[in-house]
């Protein structure tokens, strides 16, 4: 959520309340005694509750920047682990409905 606030300020996007619920599924395989233990996260699920009077296009742009600018997410290097859902003003919101502007 830090990146949402950071990019909202940079983009001058007025956000009201921002909340997130994060869950994850983890597993470990191998043997501790044989030193073959391998832990991994199988899935990371994030659900955002956003409130804003901004246009959906501006919110989609903000969330795109926040995702791409998230150091933890990019450090993991496996974005397919993430399964996000977003509600905007209490309604389901699909960022893919608002693609980034085409380059000139």
N, C-alpha and C positions, 0 to 999 in steps of 0.2 A: 504494500500500500504506500510505502515511501515513494516509490517511483510514480505512482498515480499523482500524489501531491506535487512532487517535483515537476513532472511534465505539465500538470495543470497550470502551475505558476508560469512556466516557460511559454506555454501556448495561450495563456490568458483564457483558460476554460474555467468557468465558474462551476465548481462542484459543491453540492450540499454535503449530505452524509455519505460516507464511504465505509462499508463494512465488508469483511471477507471471512469466510469459513474455509479452513484448509484441513484436509484429511489425506492420509496416505496409507498405502498397504506395503508392508515390508516382509521380507523373508530372508532366511539365511540357510545356506547349504554347505555341506562338507563337515569336517571334523576340527574341533578346536585342538584336540590333542595331536592330530596329524598336521596341524597348521595349514589345513586346506579350506578353512572357513571362508565363505564368500557371502557377504551381505549385499542386499540390493533392495531398492524401492521398485515395486512392480507398477505402482500407479500413484500419482499425486493429483488430487482433485481439489480445485479451488472454485468456490462460488462467491461472486461479488454481488453485493446489494448497493446500487448506486442511486443517488437522487440528484437530479440536475435539471435546470430549465434550459440548458444548452440544446442545440439541435443534435439529433442522433448522429449526423455526420461528424460533428466536432467530438462527441463522446467516443465514437469509434476510432477516430484519429488519435485521441488521447490514450485510449486503451492499447492501441497498436504500439504507440511509442513506449508506454509503460511496460508492456510485455517485452519488447525488443531491447529496452534499456535496463531490464532487471538483471543485475549481476548474478544472482543465485540461479535464475532460470537459464541464463546463457552459460554459466559455469557447468551446469549439469550436462549440457550439450546433447540432450536427448529430449527435444520438445514433444515427441510423441508420448512421453510419460504423462504429460499434463492433459487433463480433461477439465476445461473451464465451462462454467455457465454464468450468465450475467442477467440480472434483472435491472432495468432502468425504470425508475419511478413505479416499481411494483409489477412491471410487465416484463415477460421474457424479451431478451434483446440479443440479436444475432449480428455481431460485428461484420460478418461476411456479406450482409445485405448492404454495407456501406464501404465499398472498396476504396483504397487510397486514390487520390486524384492522379490522373494520367500525367506522365512527365511531358513537358513541352518540348 
